Amino acid sequence: MDYLLYIAGFGAFVTYLLWFRDMRIFRRTRLPGYQTAALHGLAYVTLALVAVDVALIWDPIVGLGLILLALYLQGREKREKVFSGQEPALDRLLGKAPQRKDKERG
């Protein structure tokens, strides 16, 4: 069952990656959908971290279920479309959204 712990750790890593991506896109564009996604992402990352602890201490299956719940909830957030579809997948993964010219500096 050790492999389930590695899967749980990878799921938590993916949750963190998606949260950082949402934060970066919000910082570059200042779109309200990404602000909400970044704020809610903090709760989903916390849930994923608790899920890894549950997988380590109690039951790996329950921990994986909680991580899947965190990833599902993170994917249901409403976000604006910032990519045209012509960008490379790595740029979309890392959140390299084009900066808005009219956003305020700060």
N, C-alpha and C positions, 0 to 999 in steps of 0.2 A: 504493500500500500504506500510505499515511499514515493512512487511515481505520482500519486495523487497530490502529494504535498508540493512537488515540483510544478504540477499543473496549476495548483492554487496560487503559488508564487508568481507564475507567469500571468495568470489572470489579474492579479493585483497590479503587476507591472503595466499591463495593458490599460487598466483603469487609470493609473497615474499618467500614462502617456496621453490618453484622450483628454484628461483634465488639463494637462499642460498645453496641449494643442488649442483647446478652447480659450484658455487664458491668453495665449499668444495672439490668436486671431482677434479677440476682443481688444487687446492692447493696440493692435495695428489698425483696426477698423472702427472701434467704438460702437459697434452694432448692439442694440439691446438684447437680441436673442442670444448672442454669445456671452453677454454679461450674466444673464440668467443661467445659462449652461455652465459657466465657470463657477458661479456661486453654488449651484446645486451639485456640481461636480465634487466640491469639497465634502459634501455629505456622502456621496457615492464612494469616494476614495476611503473615507472613514469606515464605511460599511465593508469595503473590500479588505481593509486591514484587519478589522474585527473577524472577518471570515477566515483569513489566514490563521489567526489565533485559534479560532474554533477548530479549524482543520488540524492544527498542531496538537491541541490539547484534548479535544473531545472526539469528533468524528469527521474524517475528510470529506465524506459525501455531503454532509450538511454544510461544511465550509464551501465546497464547490457550488452548492445551490445558492448560497448567499452571494458568492462572486458573480454567478450568472444573473442573479437579481440586480446587482449593482450595475453590471454591463447593460442589461436590458433597460433599466431606468435611465441610464446615461444616454442611450441611443434614442429614447423617446422625446428628448428635449427638442423644442421647436427652435430652429436656427435659420437665419437668412442664407441665401445662396451667395457665396463669395467667390466660388471657383467657376470658371467657364467650361471646364472639361478638357482644356488643352494643356493644362499643367501636368508635369510629371507626378507620378504617384508619391514619390518621396517628398515633394513640395507640399502636397495636400496632407500627407501624414504628419509632417513637421509644422504645419500651420503657416506656411509662407504665403499669406494672403496679401494682395496688393493693398498698400496703405491708402487711406482716403486723404485727399488733399485738403478737404475742408475741416478736418477734425482739429480740435484744439490741442495745443501742446501742453504736456503736464505730467 
